[in-house]
Amino acid sequence: MAMRREPHVLVVGGSDSSGGAGIARDIETISAVGVRTCLAVTALTVQSHDAVIEIHHSPPSMVANQMCAALQANDVATIKIGMLATAKIIVAVAAVLRKFPQVPAVLDPVLASTSGRALLEAGAIAAMKRDLMPLCCIVTPNLPELALLTGSEPASDEDGALQQGQRLQAVGPQALLIKGGHASGPRSADILLRSDHEPIHFDTPRLAISMRGTGCMLASAIAAHLAKAKSLEDSVREGKLFVFEKLQKCRLNNHNVLRPAKQTHFPEFFP
């Protein structure tokens, strides 16, 4: 009897030795949604919860070979892309995406760590916008990343964020999710932009806590729900609810670091 092939998310990104972000957070999230993962590691990092101490980049050809091997060995339904580190790795990843155009890619444009250490080399933003973003079904920048990607100051209000988002969307991604976690106010609103639709807002109450790895978590949850054949809008909605629930339920560990609880019930905020 033929074995049933289960959908996988191919995670392309860097390691985080603290377990707070990167591919560790990706695997944790995608597994919680009920989807399997396979990997292509772009960089090895030495990190604590407070700082990035050391970074070693993978050779671009090795990243591409890992991706191709994973795609050939598994039923990959979605590709989630995080830390890319260098322009050459970006070009290598883009070349693989062109070989597998039927597999949607979710890009979390990781530019710096929470502690402020650069995770993408200087000058690589141009390669990301030129070579990679046009191949992605959705890109998920936060407000500081959106400003860097558009060469602007961080937007001070929603109108400014929308203007920057529309400028970035002109580069070619099918959709853009502007994350509002760095904004202020009682609600945390993310905005989904698509060229053929009106903007859609996904908002939850703003929680007075912060946890590393939420950007990884959101993009991974979106990718996992896409792998389960949900629409882009529904995948974003489920991803937003997943992150809200994890923040709401997170607990301090023995090192006084917030970590997500193991819980998968989603509250009802959206119609």
N, C-alpha and C positions, 0 to 999 in steps of 0.2 A: 504494500500500500504506500502510495506517495505521501511524503510528509508535507503538512501544511506549512507554507512559508509565511512567517509573521513579518509585518512591516517593521522596519528599523528607521531610526534617525541616525544619520552619519554626523557625528560631532567633530568639527574641525576647530581646534583651539589649543590654548596653552594650559599646562598643568599649574596647580597652585598647591604647594606643599602644606599649607595650613588647612586645606579643604574648604575654605570659605568662598571660593569663586572658581572660575575656570571650568575645566572639564569635570572636576569632581562635583560641582554644583549642577552642571548640565546632566550628568548621568543620574544623579539623585532626583532631579526634577522629572526627567523623561520617564524614569522607572515608576515614579509616583503616579504619573498619568496612565501608566499601563502599556508603555511601548518599549521595545528593546533598542539598544544603542550599539553602534560600532564607532571606531575612532580613527582620527588622523591628528597626531600631535604636532603642533607648529613650534612649540617652545617649551623648554623645561625652566621653571622658575623656582627660586628659593624665596619663600615668603613666610612672614608671620602675619598675625592679624593687624599689625601696625605698619608694616613696611615691606617693600620688595627689595630683596638684598642682592639677588643675582639672577641674570637671565641668560640662557643659552638657546640660540635659535636652531631649529632643525634645518638641514639643507632643503632648499625648495624642491629638488627632485624627489627627496624622500617623502615630503608632504604629499606631493602628487601621486607617488607610488602607493602610499598608504590609502589615499582616497580611492584610487582605482581598484586596489585589492579589496577594500571594504565593499565597494559598489558591485564588484563581481561576485563576492562571496555571500551577499545578503540581499534581501528584498528591501532596498533602501527607498523609502517613500518620501523622505524629506532630508535636506542637508541643513544643519545649523552651524553657522560660522561665527566664531568669536575672535579671540586674539590672533592676529596675523603677523605682527612683529616687523616685517620688512616688505619693501616694494616687490622684491623678487618672489617672496612667498605669495603675495597677492596675485601676481601674474601667473604663478604656477597653479594656484587654486582656480583662477578664472579659466585657465586652459582646460582643466578637468570638467568644470561646469559646462563648457561648450560641447564637450563630448557626451554629456548626459543632460540634454536640454529638457527632457521629460520630468526630471526630478526638481521640484521647487526648492529654492534656497532661501533661508532666513538669515539675514546678516545683522548681528549686533556689533556695531562699529566701535570696538574697544580701542580707545586711544590712550587712556591712562588708568592707573590703579586708583582705588579709593584714597590711598595715601598720597597720590599726586605723581608717582613715578610714571614716566612715559612708557607705554607698551607698544607703541608704533613709532618706527624711526622717522626722523625729520624728512619731509619730502614725500612720504609714502601715501599721504592723503590724496594726492593727485592720481596715483595709480588706483587707489580704491574707488575713486569716483569715475575714472575713465574705464577701467578694465573690469571691475567687479560689480558695482552697483547696478549697471544695466542688465545683469544676468540674474538678479535677485527678485523674488516675488514680494519681499517686504524687507525694509531696513528700519531698525528700531533705535534711533538716537535719543539720548536725553538732551536737555536744554544746553548744557555746556558742549556736548559733542556736536549738536546741531550748529552751534555758533562757530566752532572750529571748522566744521565741514563746509560752511558757507563763507568763511573768512569774515565773520561778523562778531560784534559784541553779544553776549548772552541776552536773549529777548527778555524784556521786562514785563510783557503782558502777552495775552493770547494772540492778539493781532500781529505782534512782532514775530511770535513763534510760527504763526501760519505763513507769514510772508517768507521767512527763512525756509520753512518746509517746502513751500511751492518752488522756491529757487532750487533746492536740492532735488526735488522730484523731477525737475526738468532734465537732470543728468540721466534719468532713465529707469530707476527702480519702479516696478509696477505699483507699489504702495509704500507709504511711509507712515510709521507710527511714532508720533512725537510724544515722548514720555514726560509727564509733568511732575515727577517726583521731586525735582529740584526747585519747583515753584513754591509759592506761599499760598495761604488761604485754607479754609476748612475742608476743601475737597481736593483730592488728587486726581486730576483729569489727564487722560491720554487721548490724543486726537489721531484718528486714522484718516490719512489722505490718499485718495485714488483719483486719477485724472478723469474718470468717467462717473464719479459719484460726488455727492456733497460730503463734507467732512462729518465724521461720526465721532462723538465724544463718549468715552468710557470713564466714568468717574466713581470713586469710592470715597468714604470719609478718610481724611488725612490722619494717619496715626502718628503719635508723637514719639516714634522710635525709628531707628535706622539700622539696617543690617547689610553687611557686605554680600555681594553676589546676586542682588535682586535683578540687575540687568540681564545676567546670564540666565537667571530663573525664568524671567518673562519670555525671552526669546526662545528658550528651550521648551517651555510650556506651549507656546504658539506652534513651534515645529512639531511637537508631539501630537497636538490635536489635528494639525494638517495631515500628519501621517495616519490618523484615524479617519481620514476622508471627510473632515468637517470643512466648512467654507472658511475663507480667510476671516470674515467678520466674526463668525462664531468662535474661531480659534483665538482671535484677539480677546474676545469677551471672556472665554474660559481661562486664558492665560492671565488676564488682569485679576480675575477672581481668585485664581490659584495663588498669586503673589500676595494679594490682600489677606487671604486666609493664613498664609504662612507668617506674615508680619504680625497679624493679630494674635497668633498662637505661639510665637517664638518665645524662647526661654533663655536665660543666662546659663552658660555652662560653667564648669569649675574654674575657667580662666576669665570669667566676667565678660564673655563674648556672646552676643546674641546668635542663636542657632535656631533653624526652623524646627517645629514640632512635626512628628509623623502623623499627619491627619489630612484627609482628602475630601471632607464634606465642604461643598461650596455654598456660601450664603447667597441669597437671592437679592441682587441689587438692580439687575438689568431686566427689562421686559423680555 
